[in-house]
């Protein structure tokens, strides 16, 4: 009898190698055998007819969560932000998040509410590409990530560093010189680097090159297949746009709840963490955003904005109190999770600004 590997079976049946291994372990592939630490399958074996439907039934019951660790992620503030959700009376049926980042608020809303329309955007091309790939090509992305995980986890520390730097160079090459459209390899590299870099930080220099060194993880979960499929399912009807927050203007109306989470204003002169993109977001941009918020307020949208509180370091700094003077400002306690110095991580005040 001729045999093929689990990888060859996965390619033949259009499913992931991990899924093939599960089918083998459940004795659902006749005459499959374990040799050493790998499964081999008769070349004439057929894919179990219900494998895909069973997998998707499970995923449909799973809650999606952010697939990247993201500086400024709002997982810690969800309990405060959800107090503003205006969906109870049924008048607000749309959601927009023009600085989506890691999407903690997005996924909390998608897991909880069945809205008519959802719009997300970000100026970070690689981030938006990854959202689009997860939505449209989850199977291919998972297959690519499984290979990276298998290759990386099996290496010693020195070889891991060599592998990591090679993937970082490849990502930067695709970022600067590659196809700027949908790109599975670039999305896989984005996730790989996020799961293996120092502190899960996405940071680029002024040339737009990702420059974070490798982190120290014993057994990182690079391919979280279950969550990727859950995220893919939740994103199926989501409008995903790469671009400036102003592009959301045509989507936003009186039926829309909008959450703006722009790059935070540095609390001190030395606090500026170089960035998610090569573009800066200075005080001029913060003021322009406040003007845009006023325009969307005029449309009747329900709006929440988050940002840093300058009063953490200077009680006389009224920057946000001034530019959002016509709105409600609440100061909430948050934890600063990403910092190169452990002692610099701790409780600070952040702002939640609303027009209702």
C-alpha positions as CSV (number, residue, x, y, z in Angstrom):
1,X,0.0,0.0,0.0
2,X,1.3,3.5,-0.9
3,X,1.3,6.2,1.8
4,X,1.5,9.9,1.8
5,X,2.4,12.3,4.6
6,X,-0.1,14.4,6.6
7,X,1.1,17.5,4.8
8,X,0.5,15.9,1.4
9,X,-3.0,14.8,2.5
10,X,-3.7,18.3,3.8
11,X,-2.8,19.8,0.4
12,X,-4.8,17.1,-1.4
13,X,-8.0,17.7,0.7
14,X,-7.7,21.5,1.1
15,X,-7.5,21.4,4.9
16,X,-4.8,22.1,7.4
17,X,-2.1,19.6,8.4
18,X,-3.2,19.9,12.0
19,X,-6.8,19.0,11.0
20,X,-5.4,15.9,9.2
21,X,-3.6,14.9,12.5
22,X,-6.9,15.3,14.4
23,X,-8.8,13.1,11.9
24,X,-6.0,10.4,12.2
25,X,-6.1,10.5,16.0
26,X,-9.9,10.1,16.0
27,X,-9.5,7.0,13.7
28,X,-11.5,8.7,11.0
29,X,-9.0,7.9,8.3
30,X,-8.9,4.1,7.6
31,X,-5.4,2.5,7.9
32,X,-3.7,5.8,8.9
33,X,-0.6,5.0,11.0
34,X,1.8,6.9,13.3
35,X,5.5,6.4,12.3
36,X,7.8,8.0,14.7
37,X,6.1,11.4,15.5
38,X,4.3,11.8,12.2
39,X,1.1,10.4,10.6
40,X,1.1,8.6,7.2
41,X,-2.1,8.1,5.3
42,X,-2.9,5.6,2.5
43,X,-2.7,7.5,-0.8
44,X,-6.1,6.2,-1.8
45,X,-7.8,7.5,1.4
46,X,-10.6,9.9,1.0
47,X,-11.3,12.9,3.2
48,X,-14.1,12.2,5.8
49,X,-17.2,13.8,4.3
50,X,-18.2,15.7,7.5
51,X,-14.8,17.0,8.6
52,X,-15.2,20.6,7.4
53,X,-18.8,21.0,8.6
54,X,-18.0,19.7,12.0
55,X,-15.1,22.2,12.3
56,X,-17.1,25.1,11.3
57,X,-20.0,24.2,13.6
58,X,-17.5,24.3,16.5
59,X,-16.1,27.6,15.3
60,X,-19.5,29.2,15.1
61,X,-19.8,28.8,18.8
62,X,-16.4,30.3,19.6
63,X,-15.9,33.9,20.6
64,X,-13.3,35.7,18.6
65,X,-10.5,37.6,20.3
66,X,-7.6,39.8,19.0
67,X,-5.2,37.8,16.9
68,X,-2.3,40.2,17.6
69,X,-0.8,41.8,20.7
70,X,-1.0,45.5,20.0
71,X,0.5,48.5,21.8
72,X,-2.4,50.4,23.3
73,X,-4.8,47.4,23.0
74,X,-8.1,48.0,24.8
75,X,-8.6,44.6,26.4
76,X,-8.0,46.1,29.8
77,X,-10.5,48.9,29.3
78,X,-13.3,46.9,27.8
79,X,-15.3,46.9,31.1
80,X,-15.3,50.8,31.0
81,X,-15.9,51.2,27.2
82,X,-18.8,48.7,27.1
83,X,-20.7,51.0,29.5
84,X,-21.0,53.3,26.5
85,X,-22.5,50.7,24.1
86,X,-25.7,52.3,22.8
87,X,-27.3,49.3,21.2
88,X,-30.0,48.5,23.8
89,X,-32.9,50.4,22.3
90,X,-32.3,49.2,18.8
91,X,-31.8,52.6,17.2
92,X,-28.1,52.2,16.8
93,X,-27.5,49.4,14.3
94,X,-24.1,50.2,12.9
95,X,-20.5,50.3,14.3
96,X,-17.4,52.0,13.0
97,X,-13.8,51.8,14.3
98,X,-11.5,53.9,12.2
99,X,-8.3,53.1,14.2
100,X,-8.9,49.4,14.7
101,X,-5.5,48.3,15.8
102,X,-5.7,45.0,17.6
103,X,-9.5,45.1,17.6
104,X,-10.4,44.4,21.3
105,X,-13.5,46.5,21.2
106,X,-14.4,45.3,17.7
107,X,-14.4,41.7,18.7
108,X,-16.3,42.3,22.0
109,X,-19.0,44.0,19.9
110,X,-19.0,41.3,17.2
111,X,-19.2,38.6,19.8
112,X,-22.2,40.3,21.6
113,X,-24.3,42.1,19.0
114,X,-25.8,41.2,15.6
115,X,-25.5,44.6,13.9
116,X,-26.6,45.6,10.4
117,X,-23.2,47.0,9.3
118,X,-19.7,47.2,10.7
119,X,-16.8,49.3,9.3
120,X,-13.1,49.1,10.4
121,X,-10.1,50.9,9.1
122,X,-6.5,51.6,9.9
123,X,-3.6,53.4,8.2
124,X,-1.3,50.5,8.8
125,X,-1.2,48.6,5.5
126,X,0.2,45.4,6.9
127,X,-2.4,45.3,9.7
128,X,-5.3,45.8,7.4
129,X,-3.9,43.2,5.0
130,X,-3.8,40.7,7.8
131,X,-7.5,41.4,8.7
132,X,-8.4,40.9,5.0
133,X,-6.5,37.7,4.7
134,X,-8.0,36.2,7.8
135,X,-11.5,37.1,6.5
136,X,-10.9,35.9,2.9
137,X,-8.1,33.2,3.0
138,X,-8.0,31.7,6.5
139,X,-7.2,28.2,5.2
140,X,-4.1,29.3,3.3
141,X,-3.0,31.6,6.1
142,X,-3.3,28.7,8.7
143,X,-1.3,26.4,6.4
144,X,1.5,29.0,6.1
145,X,1.6,29.7,9.8
146,X,1.7,26.0,10.7
147,X,4.9,25.6,8.7
148,X,6.4,28.6,10.4
149,X,5.5,27.3,13.8
150,X,6.8,23.8,13.1
151,X,10.1,25.2,11.8
152,X,10.6,27.8,14.6
153,X,9.6,25.8,17.7
154,X,12.0,23.0,16.8
155,X,15.1,25.3,16.8
156,X,17.5,26.1,19.6
157,X,17.8,29.8,20.7
158,X,20.6,30.8,18.4
159,X,19.0,29.2,15.4
160,X,15.7,30.7,16.3
161,X,17.3,34.2,16.2
162,X,18.7,33.5,12.8
163,X,15.3,32.3,11.6
164,X,13.5,35.3,13.1
165,X,15.9,37.8,11.5
166,X,15.5,36.1,8.2
167,X,11.7,36.4,8.5
168,X,12.0,40.0,9.6
169,X,14.0,40.9,6.5
170,X,11.5,39.1,4.3
171,X,8.6,41.0,5.9
172,X,10.4,44.3,5.4
173,X,11.2,43.5,1.8
174,X,7.5,42.7,1.2
175,X,6.5,45.8,3.1
176,X,8.7,48.1,1.1
177,X,9.0,46.5,-2.3
178,X,6.3,43.8,-2.5
179,X,2.8,43.8,-3.8
180,X,0.8,46.3,-1.7
181,X,-2.5,44.4,-2.3
182,X,-3.7,41.3,-0.5
183,X,-0.7,39.1,0.4
184,X,-0.9,35.8,2.4
185,X,2.8,35.5,3.0
186,X,3.0,39.1,4.4
187,X,0.0,38.4,6.7
188,X,1.6,35.2,8.0
189,X,4.9,37.1,8.6
190,X,3.0,39.8,10.4
191,X,1.5,37.3,12.8
192,X,4.7,35.3,13.2
193,X,6.7,38.4,14.1
194,X,4.0,39.6,16.5
195,X,4.0,36.2,18.3
196,X,7.8,35.9,18.5
197,X,9.2,39.5,18.8
198,X,10.0,41.3,22.0
199,X,6.9,42.1,24.0
200,X,4.6,41.5,21.0
201,X,5.4,45.0,19.9
202,X,4.7,46.3,16.3
203,X,7.1,49.2,15.8
204,X,8.7,50.7,12.6
205,X,11.5,53.2,12.1
206,X,11.2,56.4,10.0
207,X,11.9,54.3,6.8
208,X,8.9,52.1,7.6
209,X,11.0,49.1,8.5
210,X,9.9,46.8,11.3
211,X,12.8,46.8,13.8
212,X,11.8,44.9,16.9
213,X,14.2,42.2,18.1
214,X,13.2,38.7,18.9
215,X,11.6,38.0,22.2
216,X,12.2,35.1,24.6
217,X,9.4,32.6,24.4
218,X,9.7,28.9,25.2
219,X,6.8,27.6,23.1
220,X,5.0,30.5,21.4
221,X,1.6,29.7,19.8
222,X,2.2,31.1,16.3
223,X,-0.7,29.4,14.7
224,X,-3.9,29.8,16.8
225,X,-6.1,28.0,14.3
226,X,-9.2,28.0,16.5
227,X,-9.1,31.7,17.0
228,X,-8.2,32.5,13.4
229,X,-11.2,30.6,12.2
230,X,-13.4,32.3,14.8
231,X,-12.1,35.7,13.7
232,X,-12.6,34.9,10.1
233,X,-16.2,34.0,10.7
234,X,-16.9,37.2,12.6
235,X,-15.3,39.3,9.9
236,X,-17.3,37.9,7.0
237,X,-19.6,40.9,6.7
238,X,-17.2,43.6,8.0
239,X,-16.1,46.4,5.7
240,X,-12.3,46.5,6.0
241,X,-10.6,49.6,4.7
242,X,-6.9,50.6,4.6
243,X,-6.7,54.4,5.0
244,X,-7.1,57.5,7.0
245,X,-10.0,57.8,9.6
246,X,-11.6,60.4,7.4
247,X,-12.7,57.7,4.9
248,X,-15.3,56.6,7.5
249,X,-17.3,59.8,7.0
250,X,-19.5,58.2,4.2
251,X,-20.3,55.2,6.5
252,X,-21.1,57.2,9.7
253,X,-24.7,58.4,10.2
254,X,-27.3,58.8,13.0
255,X,-27.5,55.0,13.3
256,X,-23.8,54.5,14.0
257,X,-21.7,54.0,17.1
258,X,-18.1,55.2,16.5
259,X,-15.1,54.4,18.6
260,X,-12.0,56.4,17.9
261,X,-8.7,55.0,19.4
262,X,-6.0,57.1,17.7
263,X,-2.3,57.0,18.5
264,X,-2.0,58.3,22.0
265,X,-0.5,61.7,22.7
266,X,2.8,61.1,24.6
267,X,2.5,61.8,28.3
268,X,6.1,63.1,28.5
269,X,8.7,64.2,25.9
270,X,10.5,60.9,26.3
271,X,7.4,58.6,26.3
272,X,6.9,58.5,22.5
273,X,7.2,54.9,21.4
274,X,8.2,55.2,17.8
275,X,5.3,54.0,16.1
276,X,2.9,51.6,14.4
277,X,3.6,53.3,11.0
278,X,6.1,55.7,9.6
279,X,3.6,58.4,9.9
280,X,3.4,60.6,13.0
281,X,0.2,61.7,14.8
282,X,1.1,64.9,16.6
283,X,-0.9,67.7,18.3
284,X,-2.0,69.1,14.9
285,X,-3.5,65.7,13.9
286,X,-5.1,65.4,17.4
287,X,-6.8,68.7,16.8
288,X,-7.9,67.7,13.3
289,X,-9.4,64.5,14.7
290,X,-11.3,66.5,17.3
291,X,-12.8,68.6,14.4
292,X,-13.8,65.4,12.6
293,X,-15.4,64.1,15.7
294,X,-17.5,67.3,15.9
295,X,-18.5,66.8,12.2
296,X,-19.7,63.2,13.0
297,X,-21.4,64.5,16.1
298,X,-23.3,66.8,13.8
299,X,-24.5,63.8,11.8
300,X,-26.1,62.3,14.9
301,X,-23.6,59.5,15.5
302,X,-22.9,58.2,19.1
303,X,-19.1,58.6,19.6
304,X,-16.5,57.6,22.1
305,X,-12.8,58.6,21.9
306,X,-9.9,57.3,24.0
307,X,-6.5,58.9,24.6
308,X,-3.8,59.5,27.2
309,X,-4.4,61.9,30.1
310,X,-1.7,64.6,30.0
311,X,-2.4,65.3,33.7
312,X,-0.5,62.1,34.6
313,X,2.6,64.2,34.3
314,X,1.4,67.8,34.2
315,X,-1.8,68.8,36.1
316,X,-1.8,72.1,34.1
317,X,-2.0,70.4,30.7
318,X,-5.5,70.9,29.5
319,X,-4.9,69.9,25.9
320,X,-7.8,67.4,25.6
321,X,-10.0,69.3,28.0
322,X,-9.8,72.2,25.6
323,X,-10.2,70.5,22.2
324,X,-13.1,68.3,23.5
325,X,-14.6,71.0,25.6
326,X,-18.1,70.4,24.2
327,X,-18.1,66.7,25.1
328,X,-18.0,64.6,28.3
329,X,-14.6,63.6,29.6
330,X,-14.1,60.7,32.0
331,X,-10.8,59.8,33.5
332,X,-10.3,56.0,34.1
333,X,-7.6,53.9,35.5
334,X,-5.6,51.8,33.0
335,X,-2.5,49.6,33.0
336,X,0.4,50.4,30.8
337,X,1.3,46.9,29.5
338,X,4.1,47.5,26.9
339,X,7.3,49.1,28.1
340,X,10.9,48.1,27.8
341,X,11.3,48.5,31.6
342,X,9.1,46.4,33.7
343,X,8.9,49.0,36.5
344,X,7.4,51.5,34.0
345,X,4.4,49.3,33.6
346,X,1.7,50.2,36.0
347,X,-1.5,52.1,36.6
348,X,-2.1,55.5,34.9
349,X,-5.1,57.6,34.0
350,X,-6.6,57.5,30.5
351,X,-9.4,59.5,28.9
352,X,-12.7,58.3,27.6
353,X,-14.5,61.1,25.8
354,X,-18.1,60.9,24.6
355,X,-20.7,63.0,23.0
356,X,-23.6,61.4,24.9
